[in-house]
């Protein structure tokens, strides 16, 4: 059965971007959150150009190989420059969840610049994940962006949470987790210490 997970790089103080992220600025001054993608000698089997430590490659490729669809919020979509038709995964399509229709869209599910690898859902996180699961088939769905992750957690739709925790205190930026209506209990499945990052893999307890 397809699972819903999130796996994001995060600072020790809980930020997934630095200050002033945005289109053309990426993570703002938080770009070091991705340094571990390139600080090793082991090429990724899933992403061309990534050279990780052996420990990180095992974790990263293990997760990447599971993914059939990515789901991103509007801020993540805009900031990452995917409006030109890209997606975070080299083969998996992207579902964009936004209550703001893309300006100039001529169809409800395709916006200007969106490729056939991208689908826009404007009716909320539940519908976005339902669409993503259909597209993913037997593979898993990955959530990106603090708002999307927090909304999905509040709705009980997330199965696993992975923190690629980078040893830095950014002090400001966009938080991984936003306000939640109640406690979310997690069970640690694996902790992997690697150069420049610690991979913490949790199961959501229901």
Secondary structure by P-SEA (a helix, b strand, c coil): cbbbbbbbbbcccccccccccccccccccccccccccccccccccccccccccaaaaaaaaaaaaaccbbbbcaaaaaaacccccccccccbbbbbbbcccccccccccccccccccbbbbcccaaaaaaaaaaaaccbbbbbccaaaaaaaaaaccccbbbbccccccccccccccccccbbbbbbbccccccccbbbbbbbbcc
